[in-house]
Amino acid sequence: MFVGILFVLVFVIFMGQFSRIFSYAMQYGANIFWVMSMMVYLLPDILVLSLPISFQIALLMTLTNLSKTGEILALRASGLSFKEITRPIFFMAIILTLILISLNGFFSPLALRNLNEQKNEISSKISKISLEPRTFIDLGDWELYTEEGDKKGQNFTQVLLTRKNDDSALNTKINAAQGNFVTDSNGIKILLTKGQMQRVSEQETGKIITAEFDKFNLFIPLVKETKKRDLKPSEQTTVQLLENLKNKQGTEKDFADYKSQPGTRFAWALAPLIFFFLTCPVAFIKGKSANRAAAMAFSLVFILGFFGLLTILRDLAEKLPITALALPLPLLTPLIGFIVGKILWKKRLQD
């Protein structure tokens, strides 16, 4: 059941992210292989969210079903205690916690960093150019218009090139009877024949400089120069966050994330263990009368309660001026969950 619920959650989240990545790829002309590689980078972050939730839902539904069918009672009659019955589940919760610690603290930030770098790289260039006649086409600093073209989209007639950003002139226009266009990953090579170039001087706007040509070669780069990107706190491993916090690097907002994210990441990684302590006694108490709908309702209460309290404590940690208090503050969430779970266990064992 756990695997089935996990698959459904991953698929739902995956498809939601896929639509965003696919739209981004369509905007910048990336191919399907680029989209698939981006989804691989998103997988650790999707697992971080879906593993605790799927474990919680599967755990409560499974134990509720076992209690309802009398199998828990049969196990108890054979001499097994509640702790012995749930021991395999406890070990599973520990394994999931260890996986989440590694994902949250290392693999997910690195994958998110690679994803943003790939998006930054693809947005700096136009990977696909569709040269269509009687259409104004944006080519960076230039705008292209052609009257007619062949089926291959390389040879055109009545070509008009207009430069939008020209530091040395107010306006630059190039007209040609014919043009040949060859595109590659770096730009577009243009060979124009039998045409004229017109420029309006910036200093003397009343004068127009014209020149006729038989052949004119032009290369328009389609790759923009990009500035070095600063890493966001979410793209840094937990060790890097603590180092930046110690060295007081980054902006004021970044510094607030440095204080809150390490504790938040570790607290969320402990979610499977806390869900175990909360769910097992509730499932045993409610098992005889509960159904799948009730199990799902209890699961949502635990998930939303844990996530909501964690969000509140994270926000408080960002605002606390004392770093020593801010760092462990999100860890109060699993601590409170453990205390509540211990109380429920004590009540279950006394019944």
C-alpha positions as CSV (number, residue, x, y, z in Angstrom):
1,M,0.0,0.0,0.0
2,F,2.9,2.4,0.8
3,V,4.4,1.9,-2.6
4,G,1.1,2.4,-4.3
5,I,0.3,5.7,-2.4
6,L,3.9,6.9,-2.9
7,F,3.6,6.2,-6.7
8,V,0.3,8.2,-6.9
9,L,1.7,11.1,-5.0
10,V,4.9,11.2,-7.0
11,F,3.0,11.0,-10.2
12,V,0.6,13.8,-9.2
13,I,3.4,16.2,-8.1
14,F,5.5,15.1,-11.1
15,M,2.8,16.0,-13.6
16,G,2.2,19.4,-12.0
17,Q,5.9,20.2,-12.3
18,F,6.1,18.7,-15.7
19,S,3.6,21.2,-17.1
20,R,5.7,24.1,-15.8
21,I,9.0,22.8,-17.1
22,F,7.3,21.9,-20.5
23,S,6.0,25.5,-20.8
24,Y,9.4,26.8,-20.0
25,A,10.9,24.6,-22.6
26,M,8.4,25.7,-25.2
27,Q,9.2,29.4,-24.4
28,Y,12.9,28.9,-25.0
29,G,12.9,26.2,-27.6
30,A,14.4,23.3,-25.6
31,N,13.9,19.7,-26.7
32,I,12.2,16.9,-24.8
33,F,15.5,15.5,-23.5
34,W,16.1,18.7,-21.7
35,V,12.6,18.5,-20.2
36,M,13.3,14.9,-19.0
37,S,16.6,15.9,-17.4
38,M,14.9,18.7,-15.6
39,M,12.4,16.3,-14.1
40,V,15.2,14.1,-12.9
41,Y,16.6,17.1,-11.0
42,L,13.2,17.7,-9.5
43,L,12.8,14.1,-8.3
44,P,14.7,14.5,-4.9
45,D,12.5,17.4,-4.0
46,I,9.4,15.5,-4.9
47,L,10.5,12.6,-2.8
48,V,11.2,14.8,0.2
49,L,7.5,15.9,0.1
50,S,5.9,12.6,-0.9
51,L,7.7,10.1,1.3
52,P,6.4,11.2,4.7
53,I,2.9,11.9,3.4
54,S,2.6,8.5,1.7
55,F,4.1,6.7,4.7
56,Q,1.5,8.4,7.0
57,I,-1.5,7.6,4.8
58,A,-0.4,4.0,4.2
59,L,0.4,3.4,7.8
60,L,-3.0,4.5,9.2
61,M,-5.0,2.9,6.5
62,T,-3.2,-0.4,6.9
63,L,-3.4,-0.6,10.7
64,T,-7.0,0.5,10.6
65,N,-7.8,-2.3,8.2
66,L,-6.0,-4.8,10.3
67,S,-7.8,-3.8,13.4
68,K,-11.2,-3.8,11.7
69,T,-10.7,-7.3,10.3
70,G,-9.6,-8.6,13.7
71,E,-6.0,-9.4,12.7
72,I,-4.6,-7.2,15.4
73,L,-6.7,-9.0,18.0
74,A,-5.4,-12.4,16.6
75,L,-1.8,-11.2,16.9
76,R,-2.4,-10.0,20.4
77,A,-4.0,-13.4,21.3
78,S,-0.8,-15.2,20.0
79,G,1.2,-13.4,22.6
80,L,2.6,-10.4,20.7
81,S,2.6,-7.0,22.3
82,F,1.7,-3.7,20.4
83,K,5.4,-2.8,20.4
84,E,6.3,-6.2,18.7
85,I,3.5,-5.8,16.2
86,T,4.7,-2.4,15.1
87,R,8.4,-3.1,15.3
88,P,8.9,-3.6,11.5
89,I,7.0,-0.4,10.9
90,F,9.3,1.4,13.3
91,F,12.4,0.2,11.4
92,M,10.8,1.3,8.2
93,A,10.2,4.8,9.7
94,I,13.9,4.9,10.7
95,I,15.0,4.0,7.1
96,L,12.8,6.7,5.6
97,T,14.1,9.3,8.1
98,L,17.7,8.5,7.1
99,I,16.8,8.8,3.4
100,L,15.1,12.1,4.1
101,I,18.1,13.5,6.0
102,S,20.4,12.8,3.0
103,L,17.8,14.1,0.5
104,N,17.0,17.2,2.5
105,G,20.5,18.1,3.5
106,F,22.5,17.2,0.4
107,F,20.9,15.7,-2.7
108,S,17.8,17.9,-3.0
109,P,19.7,21.3,-2.8
110,L,22.3,20.1,-5.3
111,A,19.6,18.9,-7.7
112,L,17.7,22.2,-7.4
113,R,20.9,24.1,-8.0
114,N,21.6,22.1,-11.2
115,L,18.0,22.7,-12.3
116,N,18.2,26.5,-11.9
117,E,21.6,26.6,-13.7
118,Q,20.1,24.7,-16.6
119,K,17.1,27.0,-16.7
120,N,19.4,30.0,-16.6
121,E,21.5,28.6,-19.4
122,I,18.6,27.7,-21.7
123,S,17.0,31.2,-21.1
124,S,20.3,32.8,-22.3
125,K,19.9,31.5,-25.8
126,I,17.3,30.8,-28.4
127,S,17.6,27.1,-29.3
128,K,15.1,27.1,-32.1
129,I,14.4,29.7,-34.7
130,S,11.3,29.4,-36.9
131,L,11.8,31.7,-39.9
132,E,8.4,32.3,-41.5
133,P,7.6,34.7,-44.3
134,R,5.4,37.8,-43.6
135,T,6.1,37.6,-39.9
136,F,8.1,39.9,-37.7
137,I,10.7,37.7,-35.9
138,D,12.6,38.8,-32.8
139,L,16.3,38.0,-33.1
140,G,17.7,39.7,-30.0
141,D,18.8,43.2,-31.0
142,W,17.4,42.7,-34.5
143,E,14.0,42.3,-36.0
144,L,13.5,40.3,-39.2
145,Y,10.7,40.5,-41.8
146,T,10.6,38.6,-45.1
147,E,8.1,38.5,-47.9
148,E,8.4,35.0,-49.3
149,G,10.5,31.9,-48.5
150,D,11.2,28.4,-49.5
151,K,9.9,25.3,-47.7
152,K,13.2,24.7,-46.0
153,G,13.1,28.1,-44.5
154,Q,16.6,29.2,-45.7
155,N,16.1,31.3,-48.8
156,F,13.8,34.4,-48.7
157,T,13.0,37.4,-50.9
158,Q,12.4,41.0,-49.9
159,V,14.2,40.9,-46.6
160,L,14.0,43.7,-44.0
161,L,16.3,43.8,-41.0
162,T,15.8,46.5,-38.3
163,R,18.2,47.0,-35.4
164,K,16.4,47.8,-32.2
165,N,19.4,48.6,-30.0
166,D,22.2,50.5,-31.7
167,D,24.5,52.6,-29.6
168,S,26.0,54.4,-32.7
169,A,22.7,55.3,-34.4
170,L,19.1,56.1,-33.8
171,N,18.0,53.6,-36.4
172,T,19.6,51.0,-38.7
173,K,17.7,49.3,-41.5
174,I,18.8,46.8,-44.1
175,N,16.7,46.0,-47.2
176,A,17.7,43.2,-49.6
177,A,16.1,41.5,-52.6
178,Q,17.2,38.1,-51.4
179,G,18.6,36.5,-48.3
180,N,20.0,33.1,-47.2
181,F,19.8,32.1,-43.6
182,V,21.7,29.4,-41.7
183,T,21.1,28.8,-38.0
184,D,23.2,26.9,-35.4
185,S,23.4,26.8,-31.6
186,N,25.2,30.0,-31.4
187,G,23.4,32.3,-33.8
188,I,22.1,32.9,-37.3
189,K,24.3,33.5,-40.3
190,I,22.7,35.8,-42.9
191,L,23.9,36.4,-46.5
192,L,22.0,39.2,-48.2
193,T,22.3,40.1,-51.9
194,K,21.3,43.3,-53.9
195,G,20.2,45.6,-51.1
196,Q,20.6,48.8,-49.3
197,M,21.5,49.9,-45.7
198,Q,20.2,53.0,-44.1
199,R,21.3,54.6,-40.8
200,V,20.1,57.7,-39.0
201,S,23.0,59.3,-37.1
202,E,22.4,59.9,-33.4
203,Q,24.4,63.2,-33.5
204,E,22.7,64.5,-36.7
205,T,19.2,63.2,-36.8
206,G,18.4,65.1,-40.0
207,K,21.0,63.1,-42.0
208,I,20.5,59.6,-43.3
209,I,23.5,57.5,-44.3
210,T,22.8,55.1,-47.1
211,A,24.9,52.5,-48.8
212,E,24.1,50.0,-51.6
213,F,25.6,46.5,-51.7
214,D,25.7,43.4,-53.9
215,K,26.6,41.1,-51.0
216,F,26.3,41.6,-47.2
217,N,27.3,39.1,-44.5
218,L,25.8,39.4,-41.1
219,F,26.0,37.1,-38.0
220,I,23.4,37.6,-35.2
221,P,24.3,35.9,-32.0
222,L,21.5,34.3,-30.2
223,V,23.3,33.7,-26.9
224,K,23.0,36.4,-24.3
225,E,25.8,37.2,-21.8
226,T,24.6,36.1,-18.3
227,K,25.9,37.3,-15.0
228,K,27.2,34.9,-12.4
229,R,24.2,33.7,-10.5
230,D,24.2,33.8,-6.7
231,L,23.1,30.6,-5.0
232,K,19.8,30.7,-3.2
233,P,19.6,29.2,0.3
234,S,17.4,26.4,-1.0
235,E,20.2,25.5,-3.4
236,Q,22.9,25.1,-0.7
237,T,23.5,22.0,1.4
238,T,23.0,22.1,5.1
239,V,26.7,22.3,5.7
240,Q,27.0,25.3,3.4
241,L,24.1,27.0,5.2
242,L,25.8,26.6,8.5
243,E,29.1,27.9,7.1
244,N,27.5,30.9,5.6
245,L,25.7,31.5,8.9
246,K,28.9,31.3,10.8
247,N,30.7,33.7,8.3
248,K,27.6,36.0,8.1
249,Q,27.5,35.9,4.3
250,G,24.6,36.9,2.1
251,T,21.8,39.4,2.3
252,E,19.5,39.9,5.3
253,K,16.9,37.7,3.8
254,D,19.4,35.0,3.1
255,F,20.7,35.2,6.6
256,A,17.1,34.6,7.9
257,D,17.0,31.5,5.8
258,Y,20.3,30.3,7.1
259,K,18.9,30.4,10.6
260,S,15.7,28.6,9.8
261,Q,16.4,26.1,7.0
262,P,18.8,23.6,8.8
263,G,16.4,23.0,11.6
264,T,13.4,22.9,9.2
265,R,15.1,20.3,7.0
266,F,16.0,18.0,9.9
267,A,12.5,18.4,11.5
268,W,10.8,17.4,8.2
269,A,13.2,14.4,7.9
270,L,11.9,13.2,11.3
271,A,8.3,13.3,10.1
272,P,8.1,9.5,9.4
273,L,9.1,8.7,13.0
274,I,6.7,11.2,14.5
275,F,3.9,10.0,12.2
276,F,4.7,6.5,13.5
277,F,4.3,7.5,17.2
278,L,1.1,9.4,16.5
279,T,-0.6,7.0,14.1
280,C,-0.1,3.5,15.7
281,P,-2.0,4.2,19.0
282,V,-4.8,6.1,17.1
283,A,-5.2,3.2,14.6
284,F,-5.4,0.7,17.4
285,I,-8.0,2.7,19.3
286,K,-10.2,3.6,16.4
287,G,-9.6,0.4,14.4
288,K,-12.8,-1.4,15.1
289,S,-15.1,1.4,14.2
290,A,-13.1,3.4,11.7
291,N,-13.1,3.0,7.9
292,R,-10.9,4.2,5.1
293,A,-12.5,7.6,5.0
294,A,-11.8,8.1,8.7
295,A,-8.2,6.9,8.3
296,M,-7.7,9.4,5.5
297,A,-9.2,12.2,7.7
298,F,-6.9,11.3,10.6
299,S,-3.9,11.3,8.2
300,L,-4.8,14.8,6.9
301,V,-5.0,16.1,10.5
302,F,-1.6,14.7,11.4
303,I,0.0,15.9,8.1
304,L,-1.5,19.4,8.2
305,G,-0.9,19.8,11.9
306,F,2.8,18.8,11.6
307,F,3.4,20.9,8.5
308,G,1.5,23.9,9.9
309,L,3.3,23.9,13.2
310,L,6.7,23.5,11.4
311,T,5.8,26.5,9.1
312,I,5.0,28.7,12.1
313,L,8.2,27.8,13.9
314,R,10.2,28.3,10.8
315,D,8.8,31.8,10.3
316,L,9.6,32.6,14.0
317,A,13.1,31.3,13.6
318,E,13.7,33.7,10.7
319,K,12.6,36.7,12.8
320,L,14.6,35.7,16.0
321,P,17.7,37.9,16.3
322,I,19.5,35.3,18.4
323,T,20.9,32.6,16.2
324,A,21.4,30.1,19.0
325,L,17.7,30.1,19.6
326,A,16.6,30.3,16.0
327,L,18.5,27.2,14.8
328,P,16.8,24.6,17.0
329,L,13.4,26.3,17.1
330,P,11.8,24.3,14.2
331,L,12.8,21.1,16.0
332,L,10.1,21.8,18.5
333,T,7.7,20.4,15.9
334,P,8.9,16.8,16.1
335,L,9.5,17.2,19.9
336,I,5.8,18.1,20.4
337,G,4.8,15.3,18.1
338,F,6.8,12.8,20.1
339,I,5.3,14.0,23.4
340,V,1.8,13.7,22.0
341,G,2.6,10.3,20.6
342,K,4.0,9.1,23.9
343,I,0.8,10.2,25.6
344,L,-1.3,8.3,23.1
345,W,0.8,5.2,23.4
346,K,0.5,5.3,27.2
347,K,-3.3,5.6,26.8
348,R,-3.3,2.7,24.4
349,L,-1.3,0.4,26.7
350,Q,-3.5,1.2,29.6
351,D,-6.7,0.3,27.7
